[in-house]
Every structure is written in structure tokens, then in C-alpha cells.
Amino acid sequence: MAGGLPVARAKYATKLPFRSRLESNRTVSATAASKGNMAETETAVLGGGCFWCVEAALQQLEGVRKVESGYMGGKRERPSYEQVCTGATGHAEVVRAEFDPMMISYAELLEVFFTAHDPTTLNRQGNDVGTQYRSVIFYLNERQRKVAEEVIAALVARHVFDKPIVTTIEPAGSFWRAEEYHQNYFANNSHQPYCLFAVAPKVAKVRAKYADRVKRPG
């Protein structure tokens, strides 16, 4: 993905540099919290291959409060990981991210999402093949749908990718939280072979490209 911000983000970003804007908004959020008014959060549901990768990529961002791995878009209720892996249930592996829009916008979150996976490969990410690994944005309201369309249109207009983007934009359905051992998988299993060769490079790519958006220690 080329440097700079998608054209669509012009509607949602101010003229302040991200880090300066972040510090300003953090102060606003802290002031609201001190008065007992907790900052409102929004939710995004995204699928971009193995949910371990997307979860780890988004968890490191300022403004992202919580990320859960799970399943969406299929026919079966309460599917298990083994069932989803067959591809027969129709579910995609997704993450549900809760974020503070005062600190990171939905468009900015999508920008990172498109950096953390390859949106040009149909039903696969690397060696992970199947409809459960499809690239998909599940929107929760019409505003999210429009923003997703604008971000993708901006990526296409800027020729960011050499091949067509195959990411689908679909209305959100039931979110089925994945088994507990899938949650915080990279943080708990960073030396596992798959994490070393598949997850870690994506996490590092996001950290390098969006250094001003990564959470600071403490």
C-alpha cells in the first residue's frame, strides 16, 4: 500500500498531524471520563484471512479498546472452529474491534486493515485457502457502508494494488465469539511457527507504516 492517506479520509481527518490530534483527543476523552462521562465507542467487524493476524494488527493501535476473534456471515448458529474450517458453514473468520472514534476514525481503521492483509486474493491469504479466509467488511450501519465504499474507491483510484480489490461489503449478522484459546492468540503464542512466519510480519508492517498510531508503552 502506498504512503499517505486515502482520499476518502479527507472528510474525517483534521489538518493536525495524527499524533498531535491523538494527544488532543486523548485529553478530551480523559476529561470526559473524569466527569463520569465515558467516551462513546464504535464497533467494526472485519475479515482478512486468519483472525489471529488481523486481531494482532489492530490491537496495537491507539484508540482501539478491545478486539475479539470470531465468526460471521454463515448459516450455522454457534459454529465451532473445526466447523468453520471446513468452509461448509459459510462463515468468515473475523475480528470485532471496539474503538474510540475521537482517537481513530473508522476510515483510519480500514486503512490499517487494508495494510494488514492482501485484499486482492479471492478466498485466501497466503497458504490459508477457503471462503472462511475471504476479505470482507461487515458494516453495522449505512455510514460504515458508505465509508467502506469510499475507502475502497480511493484505493482503486490511487492504484495502490496491482490487482483488483475483491473485498466484499456486507451487512453485519450475528457475531459468534471464537473459542477462548483464539483470543489474544499472537500475544500468547508469539513463538509458535505460524505466528513467527505469518502473523509477526503483518504486525511489524503495521507498526512500521503507522508508527504514529501505535500505542505507547505505559
PyMOL CGO cylinders between C-alpha atoms (Angstrom):
from pymol import cmd
from pymol.cgo import CYLINDER

trace = [
    CYLINDER, 0.00, 0.00, 0.00, 1.41, 3.36, -0.99, 0.3, 1, 1, 1, 1, 1, 1,
    CYLINDER, 1.41, 3.36, -0.99, 2.17, 6.04, 1.58, 0.3, 1, 1, 1, 1, 1, 1,
    CYLINDER, 2.17, 6.04, 1.58, -0.24, 8.79, 2.54, 0.3, 1, 1, 1, 1, 1, 1,
    CYLINDER, -0.24, 8.79, 2.54, -3.90, 8.74, 3.44, 0.3, 1, 1, 1, 1, 1, 1,
    CYLINDER, -3.90, 8.74, 3.44, -6.77, 7.57, 1.23, 0.3, 1, 1, 1, 1, 1, 1,
    CYLINDER, -6.77, 7.57, 1.23, -8.67, 10.37, -0.46, 0.3, 1, 1, 1, 1, 1, 1,
    CYLINDER, -8.67, 10.37, -0.46, -11.81, 9.34, 1.42, 0.3, 1, 1, 1, 1, 1, 1,
    CYLINDER, -11.81, 9.34, 1.42, -10.20, 10.23, 4.73, 0.3, 1, 1, 1, 1, 1, 1,
    CYLINDER, -10.20, 10.23, 4.73, -10.30, 13.93, 3.86, 0.3, 1, 1, 1, 1, 1, 1,
    CYLINDER, -10.30, 13.93, 3.86, -13.81, 14.03, 5.29, 0.3, 1, 1, 1, 1, 1, 1,
    CYLINDER, -13.81, 14.03, 5.29, -12.80, 12.55, 8.60, 0.3, 1, 1, 1, 1, 1, 1,
    CYLINDER, -12.80, 12.55, 8.60, -9.34, 13.95, 9.34, 0.3, 1, 1, 1, 1, 1, 1,
    CYLINDER, -9.34, 13.95, 9.34, -8.34, 17.38, 10.57, 0.3, 1, 1, 1, 1, 1, 1,
    CYLINDER, -8.34, 17.38, 10.57, -5.27, 19.35, 9.48, 0.3, 1, 1, 1, 1, 1, 1,
    CYLINDER, -5.27, 19.35, 9.48, -3.42, 18.38, 12.64, 0.3, 1, 1, 1, 1, 1, 1,
    CYLINDER, -3.42, 18.38, 12.64, -0.78, 15.64, 12.36, 0.3, 1, 1, 1, 1, 1, 1,
    CYLINDER, -0.78, 15.64, 12.36, -2.16, 12.34, 13.66, 0.3, 1, 1, 1, 1, 1, 1,
    CYLINDER, -2.16, 12.34, 13.66, -0.06, 12.26, 16.84, 0.3, 1, 1, 1, 1, 1, 1,
    CYLINDER, -0.06, 12.26, 16.84, -0.96, 15.86, 17.74, 0.3, 1, 1, 1, 1, 1, 1,
    CYLINDER, -0.96, 15.86, 17.74, -4.63, 15.19, 17.05, 0.3, 1, 1, 1, 1, 1, 1,
    CYLINDER, -4.63, 15.19, 17.05, -4.40, 11.99, 19.08, 0.3, 1, 1, 1, 1, 1, 1,
    CYLINDER, -4.40, 11.99, 19.08, -2.94, 13.78, 22.11, 0.3, 1, 1, 1, 1, 1, 1,
    CYLINDER, -2.94, 13.78, 22.11, -5.64, 16.46, 21.87, 0.3, 1, 1, 1, 1, 1, 1,
    CYLINDER, -5.64, 16.46, 21.87, -8.43, 13.90, 21.63, 0.3, 1, 1, 1, 1, 1, 1,
    CYLINDER, -8.43, 13.90, 21.63, -6.94, 11.80, 24.43, 0.3, 1, 1, 1, 1, 1, 1,
    CYLINDER, -6.94, 11.80, 24.43, -7.19, 14.88, 26.67, 0.3, 1, 1, 1, 1, 1, 1,
    CYLINDER, -7.19, 14.88, 26.67, -10.82, 15.37, 25.69, 0.3, 1, 1, 1, 1, 1, 1,
    CYLINDER, -10.82, 15.37, 25.69, -11.59, 11.70, 26.41, 0.3, 1, 1, 1, 1, 1, 1,
    CYLINDER, -11.59, 11.70, 26.41, -9.78, 11.83, 29.75, 0.3, 1, 1, 1, 1, 1, 1,
    CYLINDER, -9.78, 11.83, 29.75, -11.64, 14.98, 30.76, 0.3, 1, 1, 1, 1, 1, 1,
    CYLINDER, -11.64, 14.98, 30.76, -14.97, 13.38, 29.89, 0.3, 1, 1, 1, 1, 1, 1,
    CYLINDER, -14.97, 13.38, 29.89, -14.05, 10.26, 31.88, 0.3, 1, 1, 1, 1, 1, 1,
    CYLINDER, -14.05, 10.26, 31.88, -13.06, 12.35, 34.92, 0.3, 1, 1, 1, 1, 1, 1,
    CYLINDER, -13.06, 12.35, 34.92, -16.53, 13.87, 34.86, 0.3, 1, 1, 1, 1, 1, 1,
    CYLINDER, -16.53, 13.87, 34.86, -18.12, 10.45, 34.73, 0.3, 1, 1, 1, 1, 1, 1,
    CYLINDER, -18.12, 10.45, 34.73, -18.95, 10.69, 31.04, 0.3, 1, 1, 1, 1, 1, 1,
    CYLINDER, -18.95, 10.69, 31.04, -17.26, 7.73, 29.40, 0.3, 1, 1, 1, 1, 1, 1,
    CYLINDER, -17.26, 7.73, 29.40, -16.32, 8.30, 25.78, 0.3, 1, 1, 1, 1, 1, 1,
    CYLINDER, -16.32, 8.30, 25.78, -18.63, 6.54, 23.34, 0.3, 1, 1, 1, 1, 1, 1,
    CYLINDER, -18.63, 6.54, 23.34, -17.07, 3.77, 21.30, 0.3, 1, 1, 1, 1, 1, 1,
    CYLINDER, -17.07, 3.77, 21.30, -17.87, 2.32, 17.89, 0.3, 1, 1, 1, 1, 1, 1,
    CYLINDER, -17.87, 2.32, 17.89, -17.55, -1.21, 16.60, 0.3, 1, 1, 1, 1, 1, 1,
    CYLINDER, -17.55, -1.21, 16.60, -16.03, -2.54, 13.39, 0.3, 1, 1, 1, 1, 1, 1,
    CYLINDER, -16.03, -2.54, 13.39, -16.22, -6.12, 12.11, 0.3, 1, 1, 1, 1, 1, 1,
    CYLINDER, -16.22, -6.12, 12.11, -13.54, -7.11, 9.62, 0.3, 1, 1, 1, 1, 1, 1,
    CYLINDER, -13.54, -7.11, 9.62, -12.33, -10.31, 7.99, 0.3, 1, 1, 1, 1, 1, 1,
    CYLINDER, -12.33, -10.31, 7.99, -8.96, -10.56, 6.28, 0.3, 1, 1, 1, 1, 1, 1,
    CYLINDER, -8.96, -10.56, 6.28, -7.73, -14.14, 6.47, 0.3, 1, 1, 1, 1, 1, 1,
    CYLINDER, -7.73, -14.14, 6.47, -6.76, -15.78, 9.72, 0.3, 1, 1, 1, 1, 1, 1,
    CYLINDER, -6.76, -15.78, 9.72, -8.25, -13.77, 12.59, 0.3, 1, 1, 1, 1, 1, 1,
    CYLINDER, -8.25, -13.77, 12.59, -5.03, -14.15, 14.60, 0.3, 1, 1, 1, 1, 1, 1,
    CYLINDER, -5.03, -14.15, 14.60, -3.33, -11.80, 12.11, 0.3, 1, 1, 1, 1, 1, 1,
    CYLINDER, -3.33, -11.80, 12.11, -6.00, -9.11, 11.97, 0.3, 1, 1, 1, 1, 1, 1,
    CYLINDER, -6.00, -9.11, 11.97, -6.51, -9.20, 15.73, 0.3, 1, 1, 1, 1, 1, 1,
    CYLINDER, -6.51, -9.20, 15.73, -2.81, -8.65, 16.44, 0.3, 1, 1, 1, 1, 1, 1,
    CYLINDER, -2.81, -8.65, 16.44, -2.55, -5.86, 13.85, 0.3, 1, 1, 1, 1, 1, 1,
    CYLINDER, -2.55, -5.86, 13.85, -5.46, -3.85, 15.27, 0.3, 1, 1, 1, 1, 1, 1,
    CYLINDER, -5.46, -3.85, 15.27, -4.75, -4.44, 18.95, 0.3, 1, 1, 1, 1, 1, 1,
    CYLINDER, -4.75, -4.44, 18.95, -1.62, -2.29, 18.77, 0.3, 1, 1, 1, 1, 1, 1,
    CYLINDER, -1.62, -2.29, 18.77, -3.45, 0.85, 17.59, 0.3, 1, 1, 1, 1, 1, 1,
    CYLINDER, -3.45, 0.85, 17.59, -4.16, 3.88, 19.77, 0.3, 1, 1, 1, 1, 1, 1,
    CYLINDER, -4.16, 3.88, 19.77, -7.88, 4.22, 20.24, 0.3, 1, 1, 1, 1, 1, 1,
    CYLINDER, -7.88, 4.22, 20.24, -8.66, 0.52, 19.81, 0.3, 1, 1, 1, 1, 1, 1,
    CYLINDER, -8.66, 0.52, 19.81, -10.15, -0.58, 23.13, 0.3, 1, 1, 1, 1, 1, 1,
    CYLINDER, -10.15, -0.58, 23.13, -10.93, -4.23, 22.56, 0.3, 1, 1, 1, 1, 1, 1,
    CYLINDER, -10.93, -4.23, 22.56, -10.55, -6.82, 19.81, 0.3, 1, 1, 1, 1, 1, 1,
    CYLINDER, -10.55, -6.82, 19.81, -12.29, -10.20, 19.76, 0.3, 1, 1, 1, 1, 1, 1,
    CYLINDER, -12.29, -10.20, 19.76, -11.87, -13.01, 17.25, 0.3, 1, 1, 1, 1, 1, 1,
    CYLINDER, -11.87, -13.01, 17.25, -14.96, -14.77, 15.98, 0.3, 1, 1, 1, 1, 1, 1,
    CYLINDER, -14.96, -14.77, 15.98, -17.12, -15.84, 13.07, 0.3, 1, 1, 1, 1, 1, 1,
    CYLINDER, -17.12, -15.84, 13.07, -19.75, -14.06, 10.95, 0.3, 1, 1, 1, 1, 1, 1,
    CYLINDER, -19.75, -14.06, 10.95, -21.56, -14.42, 7.68, 0.3, 1, 1, 1, 1, 1, 1,
    CYLINDER, -21.56, -14.42, 7.68, -22.55, -18.07, 7.80, 0.3, 1, 1, 1, 1, 1, 1,
    CYLINDER, -22.55, -18.07, 7.80, -25.65, -20.21, 8.16, 0.3, 1, 1, 1, 1, 1, 1,
    CYLINDER, -25.65, -20.21, 8.16, -24.93, -22.21, 11.31, 0.3, 1, 1, 1, 1, 1, 1,
    CYLINDER, -24.93, -22.21, 11.31, -25.51, -20.87, 14.84, 0.3, 1, 1, 1, 1, 1, 1,
    CYLINDER, -25.51, -20.87, 14.84, -22.67, -21.08, 17.33, 0.3, 1, 1, 1, 1, 1, 1,
    CYLINDER, -22.67, -21.08, 17.33, -20.20, -22.67, 14.91, 0.3, 1, 1, 1, 1, 1, 1,
    CYLINDER, -20.20, -22.67, 14.91, -17.01, -24.24, 16.18, 0.3, 1, 1, 1, 1, 1, 1,
    CYLINDER, -17.01, -24.24, 16.18, -13.59, -23.52, 14.75, 0.3, 1, 1, 1, 1, 1, 1,
    CYLINDER, -13.59, -23.52, 14.75, -13.45, -27.02, 13.28, 0.3, 1, 1, 1, 1, 1, 1,
    CYLINDER, -13.45, -27.02, 13.28, -16.80, -26.50, 11.53, 0.3, 1, 1, 1, 1, 1, 1,
    CYLINDER, -16.80, -26.50, 11.53, -15.80, -23.11, 10.12, 0.3, 1, 1, 1, 1, 1, 1,
    CYLINDER, -15.80, -23.11, 10.12, -12.51, -24.56, 8.86, 0.3, 1, 1, 1, 1, 1, 1,
    CYLINDER, -12.51, -24.56, 8.86, -14.40, -26.96, 6.57, 0.3, 1, 1, 1, 1, 1, 1,
    CYLINDER, -14.40, -26.96, 6.57, -15.76, -23.97, 4.65, 0.3, 1, 1, 1, 1, 1, 1,
    CYLINDER, -15.76, -23.97, 4.65, -19.22, -25.56, 4.74, 0.3, 1, 1, 1, 1, 1, 1,
    CYLINDER, -19.22, -25.56, 4.74, -20.81, -23.15, 7.24, 0.3, 1, 1, 1, 1, 1, 1,
    CYLINDER, -20.81, -23.15, 7.24, -20.23, -20.05, 5.11, 0.3, 1, 1, 1, 1, 1, 1,
    CYLINDER, -20.23, -20.05, 5.11, -18.69, -18.09, 7.97, 0.3, 1, 1, 1, 1, 1, 1,
    CYLINDER, -18.69, -18.09, 7.97, -15.64, -15.87, 7.66, 0.3, 1, 1, 1, 1, 1, 1,
    CYLINDER, -15.64, -15.87, 7.66, -13.03, -15.58, 10.37, 0.3, 1, 1, 1, 1, 1, 1,
    CYLINDER, -13.03, -15.58, 10.37, -13.43, -12.01, 11.61, 0.3, 1, 1, 1, 1, 1, 1,
    CYLINDER, -13.43, -12.01, 11.61, -12.46, -9.67, 14.38, 0.3, 1, 1, 1, 1, 1, 1,
    CYLINDER, -12.46, -9.67, 14.38, -14.83, -7.35, 16.23, 0.3, 1, 1, 1, 1, 1, 1,
    CYLINDER, -14.83, -7.35, 16.23, -12.95, -4.21, 17.21, 0.3, 1, 1, 1, 1, 1, 1,
    CYLINDER, -12.95, -4.21, 17.21, -14.25, -1.67, 19.69, 0.3, 1, 1, 1, 1, 1, 1,
    CYLINDER, -14.25, -1.67, 19.69, -12.63, 1.73, 19.17, 0.3, 1, 1, 1, 1, 1, 1,
    CYLINDER, -12.63, 1.73, 19.17, -12.82, 5.34, 20.30, 0.3, 1, 1, 1, 1, 1, 1,
    CYLINDER, -12.82, 5.34, 20.30, -13.71, 7.46, 17.23, 0.3, 1, 1, 1, 1, 1, 1,
    CYLINDER, -13.71, 7.46, 17.23, -12.20, 10.51, 18.94, 0.3, 1, 1, 1, 1, 1, 1,
    CYLINDER, -12.20, 10.51, 18.94, -8.81, 8.79, 18.70, 0.3, 1, 1, 1, 1, 1, 1,
    CYLINDER, -8.81, 8.79, 18.70, -9.09, 6.78, 15.49, 0.3, 1, 1, 1, 1, 1, 1,
    CYLINDER, -9.09, 6.78, 15.49, -11.78, 7.04, 12.84, 0.3, 1, 1, 1, 1, 1, 1,
    CYLINDER, -11.78, 7.04, 12.84, -13.49, 4.17, 11.05, 0.3, 1, 1, 1, 1, 1, 1,
    CYLINDER, -13.49, 4.17, 11.05, -11.75, 5.23, 7.82, 0.3, 1, 1, 1, 1, 1, 1,
    CYLINDER, -11.75, 5.23, 7.82, -8.36, 5.17, 9.54, 0.3, 1, 1, 1, 1, 1, 1,
    CYLINDER, -8.36, 5.17, 9.54, -9.10, 1.72, 10.95, 0.3, 1, 1, 1, 1, 1, 1,
    CYLINDER, -9.10, 1.72, 10.95, -9.94, 0.49, 7.45, 0.3, 1, 1, 1, 1, 1, 1,
    CYLINDER, -9.94, 0.49, 7.45, -6.70, 1.96, 6.15, 0.3, 1, 1, 1, 1, 1, 1,
    CYLINDER, -6.70, 1.96, 6.15, -4.76, -0.21, 8.58, 0.3, 1, 1, 1, 1, 1, 1,
    CYLINDER, -4.76, -0.21, 8.58, -6.96, -3.20, 7.77, 0.3, 1, 1, 1, 1, 1, 1,
    CYLINDER, -6.96, -3.20, 7.77, -6.07, -2.94, 4.09, 0.3, 1, 1, 1, 1, 1, 1,
    CYLINDER, -6.07, -2.94, 4.09, -2.39, -2.81, 5.02, 0.3, 1, 1, 1, 1, 1, 1,
    CYLINDER, -2.39, -2.81, 5.02, -2.60, -5.85, 7.30, 0.3, 1, 1, 1, 1, 1, 1,
    CYLINDER, -2.60, -5.85, 7.30, -3.87, -8.23, 4.59, 0.3, 1, 1, 1, 1, 1, 1,
    CYLINDER, -3.87, -8.23, 4.59, -4.00, -8.69, 0.82, 0.3, 1, 1, 1, 1, 1, 1,
    CYLINDER, -4.00, -8.69, 0.82, -7.46, -7.66, -0.41, 0.3, 1, 1, 1, 1, 1, 1,
    CYLINDER, -7.46, -7.66, -0.41, -6.78, -8.86, -3.96, 0.3, 1, 1, 1, 1, 1, 1,
    CYLINDER, -6.78, -8.86, -3.96, -6.74, -12.62, -3.35, 0.3, 1, 1, 1, 1, 1, 1,
    CYLINDER, -6.74, -12.62, -3.35, -10.14, -14.29, -3.50, 0.3, 1, 1, 1, 1, 1, 1,
    CYLINDER, -10.14, -14.29, -3.50, -10.89, -16.59, -0.57, 0.3, 1, 1, 1, 1, 1, 1,
    CYLINDER, -10.89, -16.59, -0.57, -7.30, -16.87, 0.54, 0.3, 1, 1, 1, 1, 1, 1,
    CYLINDER, -7.30, -16.87, 0.54, -4.44, -15.22, 2.41, 0.3, 1, 1, 1, 1, 1, 1,
    CYLINDER, -4.44, -15.22, 2.41, -1.12, -16.83, 1.65, 0.3, 1, 1, 1, 1, 1, 1,
    CYLINDER, -1.12, -16.83, 1.65, -1.37, -20.55, 2.36, 0.3, 1, 1, 1, 1, 1, 1,
    CYLINDER, -1.37, -20.55, 2.36, -4.75, -20.16, 4.10, 0.3, 1, 1, 1, 1, 1, 1,
    CYLINDER, -4.75, -20.16, 4.10, -7.32, -21.07, 1.45, 0.3, 1, 1, 1, 1, 1, 1,
    CYLINDER, -7.32, -21.07, 1.45, -11.11, -21.19, 1.71, 0.3, 1, 1, 1, 1, 1, 1,
    CYLINDER, -11.11, -21.19, 1.71, -14.14, -18.91, 1.92, 0.3, 1, 1, 1, 1, 1, 1,
    CYLINDER, -14.14, -18.91, 1.92, -13.56, -18.59, 5.67, 0.3, 1, 1, 1, 1, 1, 1,
    CYLINDER, -13.56, -18.59, 5.67, -10.45, -16.55, 4.80, 0.3, 1, 1, 1, 1, 1, 1,
    CYLINDER, -10.45, -16.55, 4.80, -12.24, -14.11, 2.47, 0.3, 1, 1, 1, 1, 1, 1,
    CYLINDER, -12.24, -14.11, 2.47, -11.65, -10.37, 2.64, 0.3, 1, 1, 1, 1, 1, 1,
    CYLINDER, -11.65, -10.37, 2.64, -14.83, -8.77, 3.96, 0.3, 1, 1, 1, 1, 1, 1,
    CYLINDER, -14.83, -8.77, 3.96, -16.11, -5.68, 5.74, 0.3, 1, 1, 1, 1, 1, 1,
    CYLINDER, -16.11, -5.68, 5.74, -19.31, -6.22, 7.72, 0.3, 1, 1, 1, 1, 1, 1,
    CYLINDER, -19.31, -6.22, 7.72, -20.97, -2.85, 8.18, 0.3, 1, 1, 1, 1, 1, 1,
    CYLINDER, -20.97, -2.85, 8.18, -23.16, -2.06, 11.19, 0.3, 1, 1, 1, 1, 1, 1,
    CYLINDER, -23.16, -2.06, 11.19, -24.90, 0.99, 9.72, 0.3, 1, 1, 1, 1, 1, 1,
    CYLINDER, -24.90, 0.99, 9.72, -25.23, 2.95, 6.49, 0.3, 1, 1, 1, 1, 1, 1,
    CYLINDER, -25.23, 2.95, 6.49, -22.46, 5.35, 7.44, 0.3, 1, 1, 1, 1, 1, 1,
    CYLINDER, -22.46, 5.35, 7.44, -19.98, 2.48, 7.76, 0.3, 1, 1, 1, 1, 1, 1,
    CYLINDER, -19.98, 2.48, 7.76, -21.12, 1.10, 4.41, 0.3, 1, 1, 1, 1, 1, 1,
    CYLINDER, -21.12, 1.10, 4.41, -20.54, 4.45, 2.70, 0.3, 1, 1, 1, 1, 1, 1,
    CYLINDER, -20.54, 4.45, 2.70, -17.15, 4.97, 4.34, 0.3, 1, 1, 1, 1, 1, 1,
    CYLINDER, -17.15, 4.97, 4.34, -16.06, 1.46, 3.31, 0.3, 1, 1, 1, 1, 1, 1,
    CYLINDER, -16.06, 1.46, 3.31, -17.10, 2.13, -0.29, 0.3, 1, 1, 1, 1, 1, 1,
    CYLINDER, -17.10, 2.13, -0.29, -15.25, 5.46, -0.30, 0.3, 1, 1, 1, 1, 1, 1,
    CYLINDER, -15.25, 5.46, -0.30, -12.05, 3.97, 1.13, 0.3, 1, 1, 1, 1, 1, 1,
    CYLINDER, -12.05, 3.97, 1.13, -12.03, 1.17, -1.45, 0.3, 1, 1, 1, 1, 1, 1,
    CYLINDER, -12.03, 1.17, -1.45, -12.79, 3.64, -4.26, 0.3, 1, 1, 1, 1, 1, 1,
    CYLINDER, -12.79, 3.64, -4.26, -9.86, 5.79, -3.12, 0.3, 1, 1, 1, 1, 1, 1,
    CYLINDER, -9.86, 5.79, -3.12, -7.51, 2.80, -3.10, 0.3, 1, 1, 1, 1, 1, 1,
    CYLINDER, -7.51, 2.80, -3.10, -8.60, 1.89, -6.61, 0.3, 1, 1, 1, 1, 1, 1,
    CYLINDER, -8.60, 1.89, -6.61, -8.22, 5.47, -7.85, 0.3, 1, 1, 1, 1, 1, 1,
    CYLINDER, -8.22, 5.47, -7.85, -4.69, 5.64, -6.45, 0.3, 1, 1, 1, 1, 1, 1,
    CYLINDER, -4.69, 5.64, -6.45, -3.74, 2.26, -7.95, 0.3, 1, 1, 1, 1, 1, 1,
    CYLINDER, -3.74, 2.26, -7.95, -2.49, 1.10, -4.55, 0.3, 1, 1, 1, 1, 1, 1,
    CYLINDER, -2.49, 1.10, -4.55, -2.78, -2.55, -5.55, 0.3, 1, 1, 1, 1, 1, 1,
    CYLINDER, -2.78, -2.55, -5.55, -1.72, -4.15, -8.83, 0.3, 1, 1, 1, 1, 1, 1,
    CYLINDER, -1.72, -4.15, -8.83, -4.77, -6.40, -8.93, 0.3, 1, 1, 1, 1, 1, 1,
    CYLINDER, -4.77, -6.40, -8.93, -8.50, -5.74, -8.41, 0.3, 1, 1, 1, 1, 1, 1,
    CYLINDER, -8.50, -5.74, -8.41, -9.71, -5.50, -4.81, 0.3, 1, 1, 1, 1, 1, 1,
    CYLINDER, -9.71, -5.50, -4.81, -12.08, -8.39, -4.07, 0.3, 1, 1, 1, 1, 1, 1,
    CYLINDER, -12.08, -8.39, -4.07, -13.12, -7.27, -0.57, 0.3, 1, 1, 1, 1, 1, 1,
    CYLINDER, -13.12, -7.27, -0.57, -16.88, -7.53, -0.13, 0.3, 1, 1, 1, 1, 1, 1,
    CYLINDER, -16.88, -7.53, -0.13, -19.00, -5.10, 1.88, 0.3, 1, 1, 1, 1, 1, 1,
    CYLINDER, -19.00, -5.10, 1.88, -21.84, -6.92, 3.63, 0.3, 1, 1, 1, 1, 1, 1,
    CYLINDER, -21.84, -6.92, 3.63, -24.40, -6.13, 6.34, 0.3, 1, 1, 1, 1, 1, 1,
    CYLINDER, -24.40, -6.13, 6.34, -23.34, -7.50, 9.71, 0.3, 1, 1, 1, 1, 1, 1,
    CYLINDER, -23.34, -7.50, 9.71, -25.10, -10.57, 11.04, 0.3, 1, 1, 1, 1, 1, 1,
    CYLINDER, -25.10, -10.57, 11.04, -24.67, -12.49, 14.26, 0.3, 1, 1, 1, 1, 1, 1,
    CYLINDER, -24.67, -12.49, 14.26, -21.16, -12.43, 15.69, 0.3, 1, 1, 1, 1, 1, 1,
    CYLINDER, -21.16, -12.43, 15.69, -20.12, -15.73, 17.21, 0.3, 1, 1, 1, 1, 1, 1,
    CYLINDER, -20.12, -15.73, 17.21, -17.14, -15.31, 19.52, 0.3, 1, 1, 1, 1, 1, 1,
    CYLINDER, -17.14, -15.31, 19.52, -14.40, -17.82, 18.81, 0.3, 1, 1, 1, 1, 1, 1,
    CYLINDER, -14.40, -17.82, 18.81, -13.11, -20.29, 21.36, 0.3, 1, 1, 1, 1, 1, 1,
    CYLINDER, -13.11, -20.29, 21.36, -11.13, -18.77, 24.20, 0.3, 1, 1, 1, 1, 1, 1,
    CYLINDER, -11.13, -18.77, 24.20, -7.77, -20.08, 23.01, 0.3, 1, 1, 1, 1, 1, 1,
    CYLINDER, -7.77, -20.08, 23.01, -8.13, -17.97, 19.86, 0.3, 1, 1, 1, 1, 1, 1,
    CYLINDER, -8.13, -17.97, 19.86, -8.38, -14.72, 21.82, 0.3, 1, 1, 1, 1, 1, 1,
    CYLINDER, -8.38, -14.72, 21.82, -5.12, -12.72, 22.07, 0.3, 1, 1, 1, 1, 1, 1,
    CYLINDER, -5.12, -12.72, 22.07, -3.51, -15.57, 20.18, 0.3, 1, 1, 1, 1, 1, 1,
    CYLINDER, -3.51, -15.57, 20.18, -0.41, -13.77, 18.96, 0.3, 1, 1, 1, 1, 1, 1,
    CYLINDER, -0.41, -13.77, 18.96, 0.24, -12.19, 22.35, 0.3, 1, 1, 1, 1, 1, 1,
    CYLINDER, 0.24, -12.19, 22.35, 0.06, -15.59, 24.00, 0.3, 1, 1, 1, 1, 1, 1,
    CYLINDER, 0.06, -15.59, 24.00, 1.80, -17.64, 21.30, 0.3, 1, 1, 1, 1, 1, 1,
    CYLINDER, 1.80, -17.64, 21.30, 4.28, -15.31, 19.60, 0.3, 1, 1, 1, 1, 1, 1,
    CYLINDER, 4.28, -15.31, 19.60, 6.91, -18.07, 19.25, 0.3, 1, 1, 1, 1, 1, 1,
    CYLINDER, 6.91, -18.07, 19.25, 4.55, -20.53, 17.61, 0.3, 1, 1, 1, 1, 1, 1,
    CYLINDER, 4.55, -20.53, 17.61, 5.72, -21.24, 13.99, 0.3, 1, 1, 1, 1, 1, 1,
    CYLINDER, 5.72, -21.24, 13.99, 2.59, -19.83, 12.33, 0.3, 1, 1, 1, 1, 1, 1,
    CYLINDER, 2.59, -19.83, 12.33, 2.87, -16.67, 14.41, 0.3, 1, 1, 1, 1, 1, 1,
    CYLINDER, 2.87, -16.67, 14.41, 6.53, -16.23, 13.51, 0.3, 1, 1, 1, 1, 1, 1,
    CYLINDER, 6.53, -16.23, 13.51, 6.03, -16.66, 9.78, 0.3, 1, 1, 1, 1, 1, 1,
    CYLINDER, 6.03, -16.66, 9.78, 2.51, -15.33, 9.17, 0.3, 1, 1, 1, 1, 1, 1,
    CYLINDER, 2.51, -15.33, 9.17, 1.38, -13.04, 11.99, 0.3, 1, 1, 1, 1, 1, 1,
    CYLINDER, 1.38, -13.04, 11.99, 4.60, -11.31, 13.07, 0.3, 1, 1, 1, 1, 1, 1,
    CYLINDER, 4.60, -11.31, 13.07, 5.43, -9.84, 9.60, 0.3, 1, 1, 1, 1, 1, 1,
    CYLINDER, 5.43, -9.84, 9.60, 1.97, -8.26, 9.35, 0.3, 1, 1, 1, 1, 1, 1,
    CYLINDER, 1.97, -8.26, 9.35, 2.22, -6.82, 12.85, 0.3, 1, 1, 1, 1, 1, 1,
    CYLINDER, 2.22, -6.82, 12.85, 5.66, -5.41, 12.02, 0.3, 1, 1, 1, 1, 1, 1,
    CYLINDER, 5.66, -5.41, 12.02, 4.38, -3.95, 8.73, 0.3, 1, 1, 1, 1, 1, 1,
    CYLINDER, 4.38, -3.95, 8.73, 1.60, -2.08, 10.51, 0.3, 1, 1, 1, 1, 1, 1,
    CYLINDER, 1.60, -2.08, 10.51, 3.96, -0.87, 13.26, 0.3, 1, 1, 1, 1, 1, 1,
    CYLINDER, 3.96, -0.87, 13.26, 6.41, 0.46, 10.68, 0.3, 1, 1, 1, 1, 1, 1,
    CYLINDER, 6.41, 0.46, 10.68, 3.85, 2.15, 8.43, 0.3, 1, 1, 1, 1, 1, 1,
    CYLINDER, 3.85, 2.15, 8.43, 1.72, 3.62, 11.22, 0.3, 1, 1, 1, 1, 1, 1,
    CYLINDER, 1.72, 3.62, 11.22, 4.30, 4.28, 13.92, 0.3, 1, 1, 1, 1, 1, 1,
    CYLINDER, 4.30, 4.28, 13.92, 2.45, 7.44, 14.98, 0.3, 1, 1, 1, 1, 1, 1,
    CYLINDER, 2.45, 7.44, 14.98, -0.71, 5.43, 15.64, 0.3, 1, 1, 1, 1, 1, 1,
    CYLINDER, -0.71, 5.43, 15.64, 0.77, 2.59, 17.68, 0.3, 1, 1, 1, 1, 1, 1,
    CYLINDER, 0.77, 2.59, 17.68, 0.12, 2.51, 21.41, 0.3, 1, 1, 1, 1, 1, 1,
    CYLINDER, 0.12, 2.51, 21.41, 2.98, 3.80, 23.52, 0.3, 1, 1, 1, 1, 1, 1,
    CYLINDER, 2.98, 3.80, 23.52, 4.26, 1.80, 26.49, 0.3, 1, 1, 1, 1, 1, 1,
    CYLINDER, 4.26, 1.80, 26.49, 2.54, 2.70, 29.73, 0.3, 1, 1, 1, 1, 1, 1,
]
cmd.load_cgo(trace, "trace")
